[in-house]
Amino acid sequence: IENEFLSKAPQYEDMIRSLLTIFLISQSRSSKTSKNDSASPFIERIINYINENYSENITLDSLADKFSISKNYLSKLFKSKTGFGINEYLNIIRIKNAEHILMSTNNTVLEVAMTCGFHDSNYFSTVFKKINGLSPLQYKKSIKDKTSLNHK
């Protein structure tokens, strides 16, 4: 996944989503609990929905309503099959898309935050820094610095 992200080969974003889906499927197959084996395709549908709609206002409640499941069961099932909480997974997907936007546009941090489904730029910056170790502005600057070095 990291190699795809760094290479920026054509359709690398689609490849990252596919690799992440493969990873999550592998995780669910290796799960030792067989009572939830039929849940894997269900979780895959939820993952696909999140990947396609990450910029929308997705919450545990909205997912539970959309997929007709109790939010407590959904939360436990998602965590057991993926290793991520729903909000944690959603934030990772949003930040990975934000990274791409920061690298490829001159959008402000607020614009990137809103585009990726964050409604608070401070929260966006906090989550971004937690995942990347850099603020969005530091990340953008580091990418520009790398790019300018490559063009010299």
SULCOR-V23992 format. One record per residue. N is the residue number from 1. RES is the residue in three letters. SS is DSSP state (H for helix, E for strand, - for the rest). BURIAL is 1 if it has 9 or more other C-alpha atoms within 8 Angstrom, else 0. Layout:
# SULCOR-V23992
n->N res->RES ss->SS burial->BURIAL
n->N res->RES ss->SS burial->BURIAL
This chain:
# SULCOR-V23992
n->1 res->ILE ss->- burial->0
n->2 res->GLU ss->H burial->0
n->3 res->ASN ss->H burial->0
n->4 res->GLU ss->H burial->1
n->5 res->PHE ss->H burial->1
n->6 res->LEU ss->H burial->0
n->7 res->SER ss->H burial->0
n->8 res->LYS ss->- burial->0
n->9 res->ALA ss->- burial->0
n->10 res->PRO ss->- burial->0
n->11 res->GLN ss->- burial->0
n->12 res->TYR ss->H burial->1
n->13 res->GLU ss->H burial->0
n->14 res->ASP ss->H burial->0
n->15 res->MET ss->H burial->1
n->16 res->ILE ss->H burial->1
n->17 res->ARG ss->H burial->1
n->18 res->SER ss->H burial->0
n->19 res->LEU ss->H burial->1
n->20 res->LEU ss->H burial->1
n->21 res->THR ss->H burial->1
n->22 res->ILE ss->H burial->0
n->23 res->PHE ss->H burial->0
n->24 res->LEU ss->H burial->1
n->25 res->ILE ss->H burial->1
n->26 res->SER ss->H burial->0
n->27 res->GLN ss->H burial->1
n->28 res->SER ss->H burial->1
n->29 res->ARG ss->H burial->0
n->30 res->SER ss->H burial->0
n->31 res->SER ss->- burial->0
n->32 res->LYS ss->- burial->0
n->33 res->THR ss->- burial->0
n->34 res->SER ss->- burial->0
n->35 res->LYS ss->- burial->0
n->36 res->ASN ss->- burial->0
n->37 res->ASP ss->- burial->1
n->38 res->SER ss->- burial->0
n->39 res->ALA ss->H burial->0
n->40 res->SER ss->H burial->1
n->41 res->PRO ss->H burial->0
n->42 res->PHE ss->H burial->0
n->43 res->ILE ss->H burial->1
n->44 res->GLU ss->H burial->1
n->45 res->ARG ss->H burial->0
n->46 res->ILE ss->H burial->1
n->47 res->ILE ss->H burial->1
n->48 res->ASN ss->H burial->0
n->49 res->TYR ss->H burial->0
n->50 res->ILE ss->H burial->1
n->51 res->ASN ss->H burial->1
n->52 res->GLU ss->H burial->0
n->53 res->ASN ss->H burial->0
n->54 res->TYR ss->- burial->1
n->55 res->SER ss->- burial->1
n->56 res->GLU ss->- burial->0
n->57 res->ASN ss->- burial->0
n->58 res->ILE ss->- burial->1
n->59 res->THR ss->- burial->0
n->60 res->LEU ss->H burial->1
n->61 res->ASP ss->H burial->0
n->62 res->SER ss->H burial->0
n->63 res->LEU ss->H burial->1
n->64 res->ALA ss->H burial->1
n->65 res->ASP ss->H burial->1
n->66 res->LYS ss->H burial->0
n->67 res->PHE ss->- burial->0
n->68 res->SER ss->- burial->0
n->69 res->ILE ss->- burial->0
n->70 res->SER ss->- burial->0
n->71 res->LYS ss->H burial->1
n->72 res->ASN ss->H burial->0
n->73 res->TYR ss->H burial->0
n->74 res->LEU ss->H burial->1
n->75 res->SER ss->H burial->1
n->76 res->LYS ss->H burial->0
n->77 res->LEU ss->H burial->1
n->78 res->PHE ss->H burial->1
n->79 res->LYS ss->H burial->1
n->80 res->SER ss->H burial->0
n->81 res->LYS ss->H burial->1
n->82 res->THR ss->H burial->1
n->83 res->GLY ss->- burial->0
n->84 res->PHE ss->- burial->1
n->85 res->GLY ss->- burial->1
n->86 res->ILE ss->H burial->1
n->87 res->ASN ss->H burial->0
n->88 res->GLU ss->H burial->0
n->89 res->TYR ss->H burial->1
n->90 res->LEU ss->H burial->1
n->91 res->ASN ss->H burial->1
n->92 res->ILE ss->H burial->1
n->93 res->ILE ss->H burial->1
n->94 res->ARG ss->H burial->1
n->95 res->ILE ss->H burial->1
n->96 res->LYS ss->H burial->0
n->97 res->ASN ss->H burial->1
n->98 res->ALA ss->H burial->1
n->99 res->GLU ss->H burial->0
n->100 res->HIS ss->H burial->0
n->101 res->ILE ss->H burial->1
n->102 res->LEU ss->H burial->1
n->103 res->MET ss->H burial->1
n->104 res->SER ss->H burial->0
n->105 res->THR ss->- burial->0
n->106 res->ASN ss->- burial->0
n->107 res->ASN ss->- burial->1
n->108 res->THR ss->- burial->0
n->109 res->VAL ss->H burial->1
n->110 res->LEU ss->H burial->1
n->111 res->GLU ss->H burial->0
n->112 res->VAL ss->H burial->1
n->113 res->ALA ss->H burial->1
n->114 res->MET ss->H burial->1
n->115 res->THR ss->H burial->0
n->116 res->CYS ss->- burial->1
n->117 res->GLY ss->- burial->1
n->118 res->PHE ss->- burial->1
n->119 res->HIS ss->- burial->0
n->120 res->ASP ss->- burial->1
n->121 res->SER ss->H burial->1
n->122 res->ASN ss->H burial->0
n->123 res->TYR ss->H burial->0
n->124 res->PHE ss->H burial->1
n->125 res->SER ss->H burial->1
n->126 res->THR ss->H burial->1
n->127 res->VAL ss->H burial->1
n->128 res->PHE ss->H burial->1
n->129 res->LYS ss->H burial->1
n->130 res->LYS ss->H burial->0
n->131 res->ILE ss->H burial->0
n->132 res->ASN ss->H burial->0
n->133 res->GLY ss->- burial->0
n->134 res->LEU ss->- burial->1
n->135 res->SER ss->- burial->1
n->136 res->PRO ss->H burial->1
n->137 res->LEU ss->H burial->0
n->138 res->GLN ss->H burial->0
n->139 res->TYR ss->H burial->1
n->140 res->LYS ss->H burial->1
n->141 res->LYS ss->H burial->0
n->142 res->SER ss->H burial->0
n->143 res->ILE ss->H burial->1
n->144 res->LYS ss->H burial->1
n->145 res->ASP ss->H burial->0
n->146 res->LYS ss->H burial->0
n->147 res->THR ss->H burial->0
n->148 res->SER ss->H burial->0
n->149 res->LEU ss->H burial->0
n->150 res->ASN ss->H burial->0
n->151 res->HIS ss->- burial->0
n->152 res->LYS ss->- burial->0
